[in-house]
Amino acid sequence: MNILEVNDLGKNFNLHILNGKRIEALKNINFTMKEGEIIGLTGKSGSGKSSLMKCIYRSYLASHGEIIYNSVAGKIDLVAATDHQIIQLRKNEITYCSQFLSVIPRVTAVDVVCENLFRSQKDKFEAREMAKEMLEKLGLPTSLWDAFPVTFSGGEQQRINVARAIIARPRFLLIDEPTASLDQKTKDVVVDLILDLKQNGTSVLCISHDEYTLEKLVDRRLALYKGEIEQLEGIAE
């Protein structure tokens, strides 16, 4: 069964500071995604990968086309959905993990990781124990668990970001460059954690420039070039 159907999707930006210049970021995007599938979004910088992911998450509102998401409550067009519907999907089904960590200052690393768990997990002690276990797997020193992530290195922040995204086991995960800036050992841990999500039914759309991660992780690649699908390459059946 498909979890996602993208039909004739387009996204334009009007740059008012440049006399209304129109940028066509995405055009003629058509693809489907199966439940439990991992698709890698590839292409050079500026090819439209992040714009596509943000249109699916609805950070951007597509200019035209459909994004049909097969939620537990039935199919919904993410382009036409109300803000309330999008908020509920983000709360219960869809998680977006950007490349950069954005958090409220003076929140400990453990509580940042617990952010999604706190919405569903009433026992905060148990949620924090799950977060500590996740941070340990990702090699974050115990001395940093109660520190503020804004003081961490880029690689440490990235591990916290990944942990926060996957710990609540979303039904659909959108993740941008999950292994950039990570050493080989930690890359393998992140890949294994995402594959474990897949085994439990999570569908994953992943942006990556890292060939090692792509080979280990994805079932198919969706390559973009100047805002259009260049090729849809099967990696594994």
C-alpha positions in Angstrom: 0.0 0.0 0.0 1.2 3.5 -0.8 1.7 5.9 2.0 2.4 8.9 -0.3 1.3 9.9 -3.8 2.8 13.0 -5.3 1.0 14.3 -8.4 2.1 17.2 -10.7 3.7 19.0 -7.8 5.1 22.5 -8.3 6.5 25.2 -6.1 7.3 28.7 -7.1 8.9 31.6 -5.1 8.2 35.2 -5.9 11.2 37.4 -4.8 9.7 40.7 -4.1 13.0 42.3 -3.2 14.0 41.5 -6.8 11.0 43.2 -8.4 8.9 40.1 -8.1 11.3 37.7 -9.9 9.7 34.2 -10.1 11.8 31.2 -9.2 10.4 27.8 -10.1 11.9 25.5 -7.4 9.9 22.4 -8.3 8.0 21.3 -11.4 6.3 18.2 -12.7 7.0 16.1 -9.6 5.3 12.7 -9.7 6.1 9.7 -7.6 4.6 7.2 -5.1 6.1 5.8 -1.9 5.2 2.5 -0.3 4.6 2.0 3.4 7.8 0.9 5.1 9.9 2.1 2.2 13.1 4.3 2.5 13.6 6.6 -0.4 16.8 8.7 -0.8 16.5 12.2 -2.2 19.6 13.0 -4.1 20.9 15.8 -6.3 23.2 18.8 -6.3 22.7 21.7 -3.9 19.8 23.8 -5.3 18.2 20.9 -7.1 15.0 21.1 -5.0 15.5 18.4 -2.4 14.8 20.5 0.6 11.9 22.3 -1.1 10.2 19.0 -1.9 10.7 17.8 1.7 9.3 21.0 3.1 6.3 20.9 0.7 5.5 17.4 2.0 5.9 18.5 5.7 3.9 21.7 4.7 6.6 24.1 5.9 6.1 25.3 2.3 2.7 25.4 0.6 3.0 23.9 -2.9 1.9 26.2 -5.7 0.0 23.4 -7.4 -0.5 19.7 -7.5 -1.3 17.1 -4.9 0.5 15.3 -2.0 -1.8 12.5 -1.0 -0.8 11.1 2.4 -2.5 7.9 3.5 -2.9 8.6 7.2 -4.3 6.2 9.8 -7.6 8.1 9.5 -7.7 8.0 5.7 -6.2 9.8 2.7 -5.5 13.5 2.9 -4.1 16.0 0.5 -1.3 17.8 2.3 -1.5 20.7 -0.1 -5.2 21.4 0.6 -5.3 20.3 4.2 -6.2 22.8 6.9 -3.6 24.0 9.4 -5.4 22.0 12.1 -5.1 18.8 10.1 -1.4 19.4 9.5 -0.8 20.0 13.2 -2.5 16.8 14.1 -0.4 14.8 11.6 2.8 16.3 12.9 1.8 15.5 16.4 0.7 11.9 15.7 2.3 10.6 12.5 4.8 12.8 10.6 8.2 13.9 12.0 10.6 16.2 10.2 14.3 16.2 11.1 16.2 19.2 9.6 19.9 19.2 9.0 20.4 21.8 11.8 19.3 21.6 15.5 16.8 24.3 16.5 15.9 24.3 20.2 14.7 26.4 23.0 17.7 27.8 25.0 18.4 26.2 28.4 16.7 22.9 27.7 18.9 20.0 28.5 19.9 17.5 25.8 17.8 14.8 27.4 14.7 16.9 27.4 15.3 18.0 23.8 15.4 14.3 22.8 12.2 13.7 24.8 10.3 16.5 23.1 8.1 14.2 21.0 7.9 11.5 23.7 6.5 14.0 26.2 3.4 14.4 24.0 2.5 10.7 24.3 4.5 9.4 27.2 2.9 10.3 30.6 5.8 8.9 32.6 8.5 11.5 32.2 11.0 9.5 34.1 10.6 6.6 31.7 10.8 9.0 28.7 14.1 10.4 30.0 15.5 6.9 30.5 14.6 6.1 26.9 16.3 9.3 25.8 19.5 8.5 27.8 19.6 5.0 26.2 19.3 6.6 22.7 22.1 9.2 23.5 24.3 6.4 24.8 23.8 4.4 21.5 24.8 7.6 19.6 28.0 8.0 21.6 27.1 11.3 23.4 29.1 11.4 26.6 27.0 11.1 29.8 28.5 14.4 31.1 26.7 16.2 28.3 23.2 14.7 28.8 22.2 17.5 31.2 24.0 20.3 29.3 22.4 22.7 26.8 22.7 21.6 23.2 23.6 25.1 22.0 27.0 24.7 23.6 27.7 21.4 21.7 29.7 20.9 18.5 28.0 20.4 15.2 28.3 16.7 15.3 27.0 16.5 18.8 24.0 18.6 17.9 23.3 16.4 14.9 23.2 13.3 17.1 20.7 15.0 19.5 18.6 16.1 16.5 18.5 12.5 15.1 17.7 11.0 18.5 14.8 13.5 18.9 13.4 12.6 15.5 13.4 8.8 15.8 12.9 8.0 19.5 9.1 8.3 19.2 9.0 6.0 16.2 7.0 8.2 13.8 4.9 6.6 11.1 6.5 8.8 8.4 10.0 10.3 8.9 11.4 13.1 6.8 15.1 13.5 7.5 17.7 15.8 6.0 21.4 14.7 6.0 21.2 12.4 9.0 24.9 11.3 8.9 26.7 14.5 7.7 29.5 15.5 10.1 29.4 12.1 11.8 32.3 9.6 12.2 32.0 6.2 10.6 31.0 4.4 13.8 28.2 6.8 14.5 27.0 6.7 10.9 26.5 3.0 11.2 24.5 3.5 14.5 22.3 6.1 12.8 21.7 3.8 9.8 20.9 0.9 12.0 18.4 3.0 14.1 16.6 4.1 10.9 16.5 0.6 9.5 15.0 -0.6 12.8 12.3 2.0 12.3 11.7 0.6 8.9 11.3 -2.9 10.3 8.6 -1.6 12.5 6.7 0.0 9.6 8.1 3.6 9.4 8.4 5.1 5.9 11.4 7.3 5.5 12.3 10.0 3.0 15.9 10.9 3.4 18.1 13.6 1.9 21.7 12.6 1.7 24.9 13.3 -0.3 26.7 10.5 1.5 27.1 7.6 -0.8 27.9 5.2 2.1 24.7 6.1 3.9 22.6 5.8 0.7 24.0 2.3 -0.2 23.4 1.0 3.3 20.0 2.7 3.9 17.7 3.3 1.0 15.5 1.1 -1.1 15.3 3.6 -4.0 16.8 6.9 -5.0 14.8 9.9 -6.3 17.3 12.2 -8.0 16.4 15.8 -8.7 17.9 18.2 -11.2 16.8 21.8 -11.5 13.6 21.1 -9.7 12.6 18.0 -11.7 12.9 14.3 -11.2 16.0 13.2 -13.1 15.7 9.5 -12.4 14.0 7.0 -10.0 16.6 4.4 -9.4 15.9 1.1 -7.6 18.5 0.0 -5.1 16.7 -3.0 -3.7 13.4 -4.8 -4.2 
